[in-house]
Amino acid sequence: MATLYLVLLTLHNLNRWVILLTGLWALVRSIPGLTSGRLFTPADRRPVAAFMGSLHLQVVLGLLLFAFMGMQNVPVFAGAPRPSFQWEHLGLGVLAAVFATVGSVQSRKAATDPLRFRAAALWTGLAMLVVLAGIPWWRPLLRFFNL
């Protein structure tokens, strides 16, 4: 069971970097489109969808970790700055996934290209803020390298 825990934790940790990179990529593609007047192309849509997908994967991995640790009676966040952080972390992760999903759907279904860029930039930006608030910054950035 310790191996399953280590695999889930490592995937959850590595996916954090995928989320941060795809979120940044989505913002870099969508923010300039707010004022440029260019068309919202599939190349603009791709990072928004990748950001949403990586957040959904992170929530699933996090819920699996949460359930696994609960079954083993292991504290989820040993050394957390406050006891409520495990619930904040869980809630912020779900909220970030909801924001990214809203941004993806609205950027796909908006009537005009400026509205597509606006939805992508706004909801991706909000999701990134929530993600940054939910990261346990006191933990090592990469556990297996002890950084």
Phi, psi and omega in degrees: 000331179296327179293317178299317178300314181296320178295312180299316181295319179294317177297318179297319179292313181294323180294336176303319181289324175298317180298312181298319180289317180290326176296317177296317178300315180297320179292320179296327178280327188266325183297315178297333179289345180296325184244352187279336182078012180277169180282148175275105187261171174302331177292335175277329182283325185305311181293329178295316179292322179294321177297315179298314181297319179292327176291320177297317177299319181297320179295317179296314178299319179295319178293322175297317177297315181300315179293317181298314182291327177294322179292332182267000184055040178259135176297133185292314181235079175292133180083013179292152181295337177208150184298333183280357186300326181300322180283325176296315180301313179296312181296318179293324177296316178294317180298319178298319178295322178296313179300317180294324179293316177299316179297319180294314181294314182292326179288338177275324188258357181298152186286327184234162179296318177300324177291327177295313178297319181296315179297316181297315182291315183296306185286327175292319177298315178297316179297320179295320177299318179293319178300313181297326178288333184268354181285132176283090188291343181282347180276160177300143181292321175227105187303318187282351175252354183055041177271000000 
